[in-house]
């Protein structure tokens, strides 16, 4: 998530095949446990047959609150889903509701939607044949709120997990709440779980993340990833370092697929008025190749990518940069390079962001749709056209 402040490894050539001879032998096998696949084997099978990981797909990031029915904003949640359907966009990365009050758990935030709002969102996505990557925890800002018992924020280090057990308990509770609202199951539209957005990568936090990821994989039964990352500032008072591709090798071992956040405007010194994808292609290609080289054979998904639209400042009080043509050029560059590298393990991505995710914000500098000024930017149609031309890989 942009912060305003600042093919999986191939199977071996050999396989073990267990033959249970005849009907009686099969019956005996069911009693004594013959030829049942191991839990690890079942997990690999689930990943290999998963819709997201068995093809190539593009989509958008969007907050669950933006898709609620009856929204006073225009376009409303139903209208947004129908727009995605018309554009032929089959995938969203669904960002969780933000905290309604300081220290509130994400389970509590989802519980606030128990009047049918969340169920309606998933039903609408299902009717439009749109799948979702569900991000369970996504908002951590140094805005003066007290640290949650499960996580904290330190200047120069950013967001970190304070307690793996507490963090896991919160996310387990979130899944349980969603299941409760969905009649005891996770919505079938959900094809993967993103445990947390842009956590700190350091030795201590990596150990805690690994515990959380393993627990959530078991709790959800779905492929699990981490939504990008950041590293601590390299100098006292310096800026946090987001999404450096060299850190991929540190997070990849615990994930079922690697999720990266790629913003070409931050990779080059090109003018924010650049309106052609060509100048961005070398930087995007180099970034993705570095990620692939570090990914330990895991598939790579570009979970966030985007360009400045020229309609809102990237930082409070700062200049308004970019344009509709610039945003389109940046997004098209990423789409071109993702597709070019699909045979090496890039499986698509979701652009940031359909509409602003923060309450009361009329336009995000990376928005594909703004509430005010009311505009739908041309890059959204490019996403649909790209998916149609690639036919899901």
N, C-alpha and C positions, 0 to 999 in steps of 0.2 A: 504494500500500500504506500503510495507516495505521501510523504510526511510534509506538511506545510511548513513546519519549523525547520526547518533546515533545508535399436531393438534390444530389450533387456538382454543380459548375457545369455548366449545361446546354450541350449542344453547339451549335455555330453553326447558322444556318438553311441554310447552303450546305454541300454535300458534293461531293467530287470522285469521280466514278465513271469507271473506266477500262474500256472495252469491248475485249475481245480477240476479233476476229471469226473464227468458225469453229474447227473442231478444229485445223487446221494452225496457225492464229494462236495458239491456246492452247498448242500444243506449243512454238512459237517463243518464246512468252512465258516458258515455264518455263526456256528456255535463256538468254534474254537479260535476264530479270529484270523482265518487264512486270507491273505492277499489284500488286506485293507491298507489303503494309502496312509502314509504318515501325516501328521498335522502339517509338517513343512511342505510335503508334496501337495496336500490340499490347498495350502496357501499359494504355492506357485501356480497351480491350475487356475485358481480364482483370479490371480493377477493376469495370466496369459489370456483368459477369456473375457476379461473386463472390457466394456465398450470403449472406455477412454484409452486404454493401453494397447488395444488391438487394432487401432487405426490411426488416422490423422484428423484432428478436429480443431477448429478455431471458434472463439466466442468472445464474451465480454465479462468483465467484473461488474457486479451490481450488488448493492446492499439489499438484504431481505426486507428492510423497512421501506425501500423504494417500490417494492412489488406488492405491498399490501393492498387489498381491495379497498375502495372507498377513500383513497388518498385525496386530500384537497388539492394536491399539486397536479399540474397538467404538463405532460401526459401522466395519467394515473398508472397504478401498477398493472392492471389488466391491459391497458393500452400499450404499455411497454412490452409486455410478453407477446402480445399480438404483433407488434412491430417487429420483434425479433423473429417471430414465425414467418412473417411476410418476407423478411430479408434473408431467410434460409439459414439463420444462425442457430446451431443445435446445442450450444453449451454455454453455461454461465459458471463463473466462480462466484459463489454466493457468500457475501460477507455477512457476519453476524450482526444482530442489533447491538448498538453501543450501550454502555452502562446508563441506566436511568438515574442512578444515584452513585456517589462515590463508594467504591469497594464492592459494588454489586457483582455477583457471579454471572457468568454468561448463561448458566442454567436459569437464573432468576430473570435475566433479560428475555430469554425465550419463553419463560413461563408467562410473561406479560402479554404474550401473543396467543394465550390459550383460549381466547374467545372465538377461535376459528380462523383467525387471520393467517397463521402459519400454514394450517391445513389448506386454506384456500390458495396460498402461494404455490404450494407443491402441486395441487390439483390443476392450477392454471398452467404451470410448466409442463405437467404431464399431458394435458390436452393439446399443447403446442409441440409435443415431442422434443422437449428441451431437457437435456441432462444437466446435472449440477455437481460441481466440486464444492463440498461444504466446508467452509473455514470455521473452526470452532472458537477461535480466540484471535481477535484482530486489532484491538485498539489499545495502544499504550503510549501515553504522551506525558512529558514532564510539565504538567499544567497545575501543579500545586495540590492535586488530590492525594490522599494518603495511599501508600502502597498497599496492594491487596496482600492477604496472607500467603497466597501462592506465588506471587511475582513481585518484582520491584523494578525501580529505575534509578540508575546512578549516573550522575554527570560524567561524561567521558566514556561510559560503558553502555548506556542505553538499557533496553529491556532485558531482564534476565529472569529465570525461574528460581524462585526462592526455595521452594520445596517441591520435589518431583511428586511426592505422594499427594500433597494438597492440590497441585495443578492437575494431576490425573483424576483425582476425586471430582474436581470441578467439571472436567470434560466428560467423565463418566455420567455425571448428573445431567449435563447438557444432552447427551445422547439419550438418556433415560427419559428426559422431559419431551424430547422430540418423538420418541417412540410412544410415549403416553398419549400425545396429541394425535398420533397417526394410528392408534388402535393396536399398539404393541409391536410395531415394526418400524424400521427406518424407511423413509419414502423411497420407492423404487427409482425415482429420478436421480437419487444421489449415487454417484459412481465412484467417488473417492473422498477421502477425508484429508483436509489440510489442518494439521494440529494447531499451528500457531503462525502468525504473520511476523516475519522478519525478526527472529530472536537473535540474541548475542551468540556469536561463535567464539567460545574459548573453552579450554579443557574442562572446567567445572560445569559450565552450562551444557556442553555437549553430552556429558555423562547423564545429566538430568533429562535432557531432551531424549536420549536413547531410551530411558526408562518410560517416559511418557509415550513415545511412539510405539514401543512394543505393547504397552497396555492398551492403547487405543486401537491398534491393529486387531488385537484379540476381541475387544469390546464391540467393534463395528463390523468385523468380517469383511472389510473393504481395503483396497490399497490405500496406503497412508503416505503422506508427504509433509514437508515443512515448507511454508510459504516464503521462500527467500531467506535472507539472513543479513546481519550486519556484524562488523567487528569494531572493537573499541577504537577510540581515537588514538592515533600514533604519537601525538604530542599532547602535553597538558593544555587543556583549553581548546584542543582541536576538534574538528568535526568527526562524527561517527562515519565509518566507512561502510557503505551499503553495497551489497550484491557483487563483491569482487569475485570474479570467476575462479581465482586460484584457491578459494576456500571450499570449492565444490567437493573436493576429496574428503574433507572433514565431516560433511553432513551426509554424503551419498551412502555410506555403508548402512545407515539405519533406515533409509527410505526405500519404498517400493518403486518410486520414480522420483527424479530430481526436479524440483520446481525453482526456476530462476526468475528474477525480476530484471528486465532489460530496458533501459531508457537511453536510446541513442544520443539524445541531447546531452547526456552526461558523459558520453564516451568520446566526444569530438569537440573541437573548437569551432565548428561550423556555425554560421549565422543562424539564429533562430528564425530567420525569414527564408531559409533554404527551402525550395518548393519542389525539389526533384529527389527521388529515392537514391539515385546513383551515388552521390557523395557519401551516403551513410553505409552502403553495402560493405566496404572493407572492414569497418569497425564492428558492425554487427556480425559479420562472418568470423572475424578473429575471436570475438567474445564467445560465440557459440562453439567454435572449435576448441577453445580452451576448456569450456565446461565439459564438452564431450570427452576430452582427453582425461579429465579429472573425475569423471562420473562413475568409475569402477564398473563399467558395463551396463549401468542403469539407463533406462529411457529418460529423455529430457523434455520437460514441458515448460514453455515460456509463460509462466503464470501471470505476469504483468509485463506489458509493454505499451508505450504510448508516446505521443508528441504534444507539444504545447499548441493550444488552439487559438491563442490571441484574444480570448474573451475574458480572462481573469488573471490576476497576478499570481505567480507561482509562490510568492511569499508576501505575507501581510505588509502592506506599505511599499512593496517593490513594484518594478515596472511590469507591464503586461507584455508578454513576449509570444512570438509565434503567430500563426494564422491558420485558417482552415486548410490552405494548401500545404503549409508546413506540416501540420499534424498528419495529413494524408500521406505526404512523402515519407515521413518517419515510419508510420505504420506499414506502408507498402514495402519499405526496405526490410522490415522484420519479417513480413509475410513471405517475401521472396527468398530470404535466407533460410527461414524455417523449412520451407518446402524443398529447397535445394539440398538440405541436410537430413531429409527424412530417412534416407537409406542408412544413415549413420546413427539414427536413434532419436531424432527430434520428432515429437508426436503432435506438435501444434502449440497453441497458446490462447490466452484470453487477454484482450486489450483492456487497459485501464483508461477510462471507466465509463460505463453507460451513462449514468447520471450522478450528480454529487451524492456521496454517501453520508456526509455530515448534515445533521438537521439544520435547517435554516439557510444553507448555502445554496445560492441561486445558480452558480456556475463554477465548476471546478476547472482549473487550467488545462486538465487533460480530458474533460468531459467530451463524450460523443454526442450527448444531448444536453442542452442547458434549459433550465426553467425560465431564466430571465437573463439575457434576452432569450426568447423562445426560439430555439434553433436546433435542427438536427444536422450534424456535420457530415460531409460526404464520405469520410473515412468509414462510417458505419456500413454504408452500402458496399464498400470495398471488402470488408470482412465477409459479408454474405456472398459476394461474387467470388472471392477466393475459395471459400468452402465449396461452392457449387462447382468451380472449375477443377478442384482436386477430388471431389466426390468422396470425401471422408478418407482419403488415402488409398 
